[in-house]
Amino acid sequence: MGQKKLQRFAEIKTFDNVLEYPKDIKGNWKSFFKNENAITLELACGKGEYALGLGRIYADRNFIGVDLKGNRIWRGAKTAIDEGLNNVGFLRSQIDKINDYFELGEVKEIWITFPDPQLRGSKIKKRLTHPRFLRLYQQILAKDGVVHLKTDSPHLYDFTLKVIELFQLELLEANDNVYKDLQVPAELAIKTHYESLDIAGENKVHHIVFKINKDLPLEKDVELKVLCGVESDD
């Protein structure tokens, strides 16, 4: 590991706006933020561009970037400190452990911004909009909570729509070309590092908003594999 990364790993341990695998934070985020404002998560946040951008727009809401890589979190946390964004914090952890840190209904909104689309069929369960993850989100989201997906991957966009249709979830918005409109909402105008790379080479950004307002029976996961033409997800 490079010296710079080691320095950053050491430095984030001194940041008041970063928690690493905390044990007693579940249900106690109001003590972290020193208020009871609604919480929004940015999952697989990287450098936290979306958490930071939303924090600048909405001073009366709290935002938490979640990622495993401390080197990336360092950048977002340092920016939040430098800008005095006291409504932005970071949680270092695996996303599949998210229920260890939030109570039932403690989260108002989730943003999944430019995640790895996990294009190989064998990786289908690693897609952050797979029902395996939606079941986790459902446990921490408020009853009226929503999930946003913003991606340049048409494959992940289509996959997520399949999931929503199969499980009969409430689809609030599906936009396959965010920037086709001259006036883009401030929330969608925030750009991450990965968006600027346009890895998919589509020159399009897709956005979905939905509610996880139905049961997610495990047996339908098999049907999802068939719909996606997946023979194995081992």
C-alpha positions in Angstrom: 0.0 0.0 0.0 1.4 3.4 -0.9 2.5 5.9 1.7 -0.2 8.4 0.6 -3.0 5.8 1.2 -1.5 4.9 4.6 -1.5 8.5 5.6 -5.1 8.9 4.6 -6.2 5.8 6.4 -4.6 7.2 9.5 -6.1 10.7 9.0 -9.7 9.6 8.6 -9.5 8.0 12.1 -9.1 11.6 13.4 -12.1 12.9 11.4 -15.2 13.6 13.4 -17.4 13.1 10.3 -16.2 9.5 9.6 -17.2 6.4 11.4 -15.5 3.1 10.7 -17.5 -0.1 11.5 -19.2 1.6 14.5 -20.9 -0.6 17.1 -23.3 1.7 18.8 -24.6 4.1 16.1 -27.8 2.2 15.2 -30.7 4.4 16.1 -28.3 7.1 17.3 -27.5 9.1 14.3 -29.1 12.2 15.8 -26.2 12.2 18.3 -23.8 12.1 15.4 -25.4 15.0 13.5 -26.7 16.7 16.7 -30.1 17.0 15.1 -33.1 14.9 14.1 -33.2 15.8 10.4 -34.0 13.2 7.8 -31.2 10.9 6.6 -30.2 10.2 3.1 -27.6 7.6 2.2 -25.3 7.5 -0.8 -24.2 3.9 -1.2 -20.9 2.9 -2.8 -20.2 6.6 -2.5 -16.5 6.6 -3.6 -15.3 10.2 -2.9 -18.8 11.2 -1.8 -19.6 13.6 -4.6 -23.3 13.0 -4.3 -23.5 13.2 -0.5 -21.5 16.5 -0.7 -23.6 17.9 -3.5 -26.9 17.1 -1.8 -25.5 18.4 1.4 -24.9 21.8 -0.2 -28.4 21.9 -1.6 -30.3 20.8 1.5 -28.9 22.3 4.7 -31.9 20.9 6.7 -31.2 17.3 5.8 -28.4 14.8 6.8 -26.4 12.8 4.3 -24.1 9.8 4.8 -21.8 8.4 2.2 -21.2 4.7 2.6 -18.2 2.9 1.2 -15.6 0.3 2.2 -12.5 2.1 0.7 -11.1 4.5 3.2 -8.8 6.2 0.7 -11.9 7.4 -1.3 -13.9 8.4 1.8 -11.0 10.5 2.9 -11.5 12.9 0.0 -15.2 13.4 0.6 -14.7 13.8 4.4 -11.9 16.3 3.9 -14.0 18.3 1.5 -17.0 18.3 4.0 -14.7 19.5 6.8 -13.1 22.2 4.6 -16.5 23.5 3.5 -18.1 23.3 6.9 -20.8 20.8 5.7 -21.8 19.6 9.1 -24.8 17.7 7.6 -22.5 15.3 5.7 -20.9 12.3 7.2 -19.3 9.1 6.1 -19.6 5.4 7.1 -16.9 3.0 6.3 -18.4 -0.5 5.9 -19.6 -3.1 3.5 -23.1 -2.3 2.1 -24.4 -5.8 2.9 -23.8 -4.8 6.6 -26.0 -1.7 6.3 -28.6 -3.0 8.7 -26.0 -3.1 11.5 -26.0 0.7 11.5 -29.5 1.8 10.9 -32.8 1.1 12.7 -36.1 0.3 11.0 -37.3 3.4 9.2 -34.3 5.5 10.1 -33.4 6.3 6.5 -35.6 8.6 4.3 -33.8 8.2 1.0 -31.1 6.1 -0.7 -29.0 7.2 -3.7 -27.1 4.6 -5.7 -24.8 6.6 -8.0 -22.8 5.0 -10.8 -22.2 1.7 -9.1 -20.3 -1.2 -10.7 -23.0 -2.7 -13.0 -21.6 -6.2 -12.5 -22.3 -7.1 -16.1 -21.4 -10.8 -15.9 -24.4 -13.0 -15.2 -22.5 -14.7 -12.5 -22.2 -11.4 -10.6 -26.0 -10.7 -10.7 -26.3 -10.8 -6.9 -23.7 -8.1 -6.5 -25.8 -5.6 -8.4 -26.9 -3.0 -5.8 -30.5 -3.1 -7.1 -30.7 -6.9 -6.9 -33.5 -8.0 -4.5 -30.8 -9.3 -2.2 -29.9 -5.7 -1.5 -33.4 -4.3 -1.7 -34.4 -6.5 1.2 -31.7 -4.8 3.3 -32.8 -1.3 2.2 -36.4 -2.1 2.9 -35.6 -2.8 6.5 -34.0 0.6 7.1 -36.2 2.8 4.8 -39.1 4.9 6.2 -42.5 3.9 4.9 -42.5 6.7 2.3 -38.7 6.3 1.6 -37.4 6.1 -1.9 -34.4 4.7 -3.8 -32.7 6.5 -6.6 -30.4 4.8 -9.2 -28.3 7.0 -11.3 -26.2 5.2 -13.9 -24.6 5.3 -17.3 -25.1 1.5 -17.7 -28.2 0.7 -19.9 -27.8 -2.9 -18.6 -28.1 -1.9 -15.0 -31.0 0.4 -15.9 -32.9 -2.3 -17.7 -32.1 -4.9 -15.0 -33.5 -2.5 -12.3 -36.7 -2.0 -14.3 -37.1 -5.8 -14.5 -36.7 -6.1 -10.8 -39.3 -3.3 -10.2 -41.8 -4.9 -12.5 -41.2 -8.5 -11.3 -41.7 -7.6 -7.6 -44.5 -5.0 -8.5 -42.7 -2.2 -6.7 -43.9 1.4 -7.1 -42.0 3.1 -10.0 -42.0 6.9 -9.5 -39.7 7.8 -12.3 -37.7 6.2 -15.2 -35.6 8.5 -17.3 -33.2 6.9 -19.8 -31.6 10.2 -20.8 -31.4 12.7 -17.9 -29.6 15.4 -19.8 -31.9 15.4 -22.8 -33.9 18.1 -21.0 -32.5 21.6 -21.0 -33.4 22.2 -17.4 -32.0 19.4 -15.2 -33.1 19.3 -11.5 -30.4 20.4 -9.1 -30.2 16.9 -7.6 -29.5 15.3 -11.0 -27.0 17.9 -12.1 -24.6 16.7 -9.4 -21.8 14.8 -11.2 -19.6 12.1 -9.8 -16.1 11.2 -10.9 -17.4 8.0 -12.6 -20.0 9.9 -14.5 -17.4 12.1 -16.0 -15.6 9.0 -17.3 -18.6 7.7 -19.2 -17.3 4.1 -18.8 -20.3 2.6 -20.7 -19.6 5.0 -23.6 -23.3 5.7 -23.9 -23.2 9.5 -23.6 -26.4 9.0 -21.6 -27.2 9.0 -17.9 -30.2 7.0 -16.7 -32.2 7.7 -13.5 -34.8 5.6 -11.7 -36.8 6.4 -8.6 -38.8 3.7 -6.8 -40.3 2.6 -3.5 -39.7 -0.9 -2.0 -43.4 -1.1 -1.0 -44.1 -4.8 -1.5 -42.8 -8.1 -0.1 -39.8 -9.5 -1.9 -40.3 -13.3 -1.9 -37.1 -15.2 -2.3 -38.6 -17.6 -4.9 -38.9 -14.8 -7.4 -35.1 -14.4 -7.4 -35.1 -17.6 -9.5 -37.6 -16.0 -11.9 -35.4 -13.0 -12.1 -32.4 -15.1 -13.2 -34.5 -16.6 -16.0 -35.7 -13.2 -17.1 -32.1 -12.0 -17.3 -30.9 -15.2 -19.1 -28.6 -16.2 -16.2 -27.8 -19.8 -15.8 -25.8 -19.5 -12.5 -25.1 -16.8 -10.0 -22.7 -18.8 -7.9 
